[in-house]
Amino acid sequence: MIVTRPMISSETALRLVQGAVAEAQRNGWSVAVCVVDPHGQVLAAARMDHATPPILEFAQDKAFTAATMRRATAAFSERMHSSPALKLGFSNRARLMVWGGGLPITHEGSVVGGIGVSGAQDFEDIACAELALRAEGLGWEL
């Protein structure tokens, strides 16, 4: 049996990064943005001039988590607080990030990638990601 899975194109990934960066610039935030395919592999990324180097890694981990776990990273933060076992388990897993700013990228009911924005406050990172997705006609909820 062969499984095919839709995924975001590299051209769209680049436009998403550009859209999120443009929103951050309009608001005076310094962020990094990363877009990955549904398997968590990087398609496009950028770190604004005044964002510190680790911020790009945080953005990549947010995108990875959102794409592979098929949920917004902020949802995991809320869930972890409800269970010490979940908190311990999540904190021991490489690449999984629970800070807000990671969203799955959805199209026609499928997760086609993930976007991660990091460097501003969580709600500002989320706003950049949502604006970029909306501009491309993509969603972030299943």
C-alpha positions as CSV (number, residue, x, y, z in Angstrom):
1,M,0.0,0.0,0.0
2,I,1.2,3.5,-0.8
3,V,0.2,6.5,1.3
4,T,0.3,10.0,-0.3
5,R,0.2,13.0,1.9
6,P,-0.4,16.6,0.7
7,M,2.3,19.1,1.8
8,I,2.9,22.7,1.4
9,S,5.1,23.9,-1.5
10,S,8.5,25.5,-0.9
11,E,7.2,28.7,-2.7
12,T,4.2,28.9,-0.3
13,A,6.5,28.3,2.6
14,L,8.7,31.2,1.6
15,R,5.7,33.5,1.2
16,L,4.5,32.5,4.7
17,V,7.9,33.4,6.2
18,Q,7.9,36.7,4.4
19,G,4.3,37.5,5.6
20,A,5.1,36.7,9.2
21,V,8.3,38.8,9.1
22,A,6.4,41.7,7.5
23,E,3.8,41.6,10.3
24,A,6.6,41.6,12.9
25,Q,8.3,44.6,11.2
26,R,5.0,46.6,11.1
27,N,4.8,46.1,14.9
28,G,8.4,46.6,15.8
29,W,9.0,43.0,16.9
30,S,12.2,41.1,16.1
31,V,11.3,37.5,15.4
32,A,12.4,34.3,13.6
33,V,10.1,32.3,11.4
34,C,10.3,28.7,10.2
35,V,8.0,26.7,8.0
36,V,8.3,22.9,7.8
37,D,6.6,20.1,5.8
38,P,4.2,17.7,7.6
39,H,7.3,15.6,8.7
40,G,8.9,18.6,10.4
41,Q,11.6,19.2,7.7
42,V,12.5,22.8,7.1
43,L,11.2,24.4,3.9
44,A,11.9,28.1,4.6
45,A,13.2,30.1,7.5
46,A,14.4,33.6,8.4
47,R,15.8,35.4,11.5
48,M,15.3,39.2,11.6
49,D,18.4,41.2,12.2
50,H,17.9,41.9,15.9
51,A,16.6,38.5,16.9
52,T,19.2,36.5,18.8
53,P,20.4,33.2,17.2
54,P,18.6,30.8,19.5
55,I,15.3,32.4,18.5
56,L,15.5,30.6,15.1
57,E,15.9,27.3,16.8
58,F,12.9,28.0,18.9
59,A,10.8,28.9,15.8
60,Q,11.9,25.6,14.1
61,D,11.0,23.6,17.2
62,K,7.6,25.3,17.3
63,A,7.0,24.5,13.6
64,F,8.2,20.9,14.1
65,T,5.9,20.4,17.1
66,A,2.8,21.9,15.4
67,A,3.3,19.9,12.1
68,T,4.1,16.5,13.6
69,M,1.7,16.6,16.5
70,R,-0.9,18.3,14.4
71,R,-1.8,20.9,17.1
72,A,-0.9,24.4,18.1
73,T,2.0,24.5,20.5
74,A,0.0,26.7,23.0
75,A,-2.5,23.8,23.3
76,F,0.3,21.6,24.6
77,S,1.2,24.2,27.2
78,E,-2.4,24.2,28.6
79,R,-2.5,20.4,28.6
80,M,0.9,20.0,30.3
81,H,-0.2,22.1,33.2
82,S,-3.1,19.6,33.9
83,S,-0.7,16.6,34.4
84,P,2.7,16.3,36.1
85,A,3.3,13.1,34.0
86,L,2.7,14.9,30.7
87,K,4.9,17.8,31.9
88,L,7.7,15.5,32.6
89,G,7.3,13.4,29.5
90,F,7.1,16.5,27.2
91,S,10.2,18.1,28.8
92,N,12.2,15.0,28.0
93,R,11.5,14.9,24.3
94,A,13.8,16.7,21.9
95,R,12.3,19.2,19.5
96,L,8.9,19.4,21.2
97,M,8.0,22.9,22.2
98,V,5.1,24.1,24.2
99,W,5.5,27.9,23.9
100,G,2.8,29.7,21.9
101,G,3.7,30.6,18.3
102,G,3.6,27.2,16.5
103,L,0.6,26.4,14.4
104,P,-0.1,23.4,12.1
105,I,-0.8,24.5,8.5
106,T,-4.0,23.0,7.3
107,H,-5.6,22.8,3.8
108,E,-8.8,20.9,3.0
109,G,-8.8,19.0,6.3
110,S,-5.1,17.9,6.1
111,V,-2.1,19.1,8.0
112,V,0.3,20.1,5.2
113,G,3.0,21.7,7.3
114,G,3.8,23.8,10.3
115,I,4.8,27.4,11.0
116,G,6.7,28.6,14.0
117,V,7.3,32.2,15.0
118,S,9.4,33.1,18.0
119,G,11.0,36.3,19.5
120,A,8.0,38.4,20.6
121,Q,5.4,37.6,23.2
122,D,3.5,34.4,22.6
123,F,0.3,36.1,21.5
124,E,2.3,38.3,19.1
125,D,4.1,35.3,17.7
126,I,0.7,33.6,17.2
127,A,-0.7,36.8,15.5
128,C,2.2,36.8,13.0
129,A,1.7,33.2,12.1
130,E,-2.1,33.5,11.8
131,L,-1.8,36.6,9.6
132,A,0.6,34.9,7.3
133,L,-1.6,31.8,7.0
134,R,-4.7,33.8,6.4
135,A,-3.0,35.8,3.6
136,E,-2.2,32.5,1.8
137,G,-5.7,31.1,2.3
138,L,-4.5,28.4,4.7
139,G,-5.8,27.3,8.1
140,W,-4.4,26.2,11.3
141,E,-7.2,24.1,12.9
142,L,-8.5,20.7,11.9
